[in-house]
Amino acid sequence: MKKFRLVSNFLFICIGLLALSSCNSDPEPNVPYDAQDVYGEYDGTLTTNNVAPRNTKVAITDIAITMSKFPFHELVRAALPADKAEEAIKSMEKEIEFNFPYKAAKLSTGMISVSPIFYGSLAIPVIVDGQQQYVLATFDVPGDGVIPSGMYDPTSKTLRLEIKVTTLIYKNLKVEGFAGNTYRFVSTAKMQS
């Protein structure tokens, strides 16, 4: 009985130490408490070097930025030969949402930096010659992440966000002649929650 009690006490102490030490290794949140004012929905305009400005909605939560009406169709048009592009575009949904993780931080100026995080390439599914294929788009943050690619002004409640598609791949080949597209979102209003 004494041996059982000794073993059970030892296990109890080990479990307690494990629980306490695991709290110290928790990762930093992507959005610290003082930067959570960025959460919300925004109406605005999305512009790029290849597409006319379009009205877009952006929603920011604690884990992701969601951009409505993202012009993936233009990326498909740039990646595929002209005779294949129209079939591929017709196979796509008309309104495509784009979700991506991000980090935010409150700056000493009071502004909140918003930096998208992109890992690898995004596969855009299309139908070409009756078969499912993919256009791969590699996204990057302008300025290589040194300068925040997005900024939220808590005073005016405005959001500016910039992302760039650097590379397109179709049928395992890099699309030659694609110089990249930079997408800029500028909010006109933050929706009341």
Beta strands, then each sheet from edge to edge (+ up, - down):
strand 1: 40-47
strand 2: 54-60
strand 3: 65-67
strand 4: 98-100
strand 5: 102-106
strand 6: 112-116
strand 7: 121-128
strand 8: 131-140
strand 9: 150-153
strand 10: 158-170
strand 11: 173-174
strand 12: 181-190
sheet 1: 4+ 3- 2+ 1- 12+ 10- 8+ 7-
sheet 2: 4+ 3- 2+ 1- 12+ 10- 9+ 6- 5+
sheet 3: 4+ 3- 2+ 1- 12+ 10- 11+
end
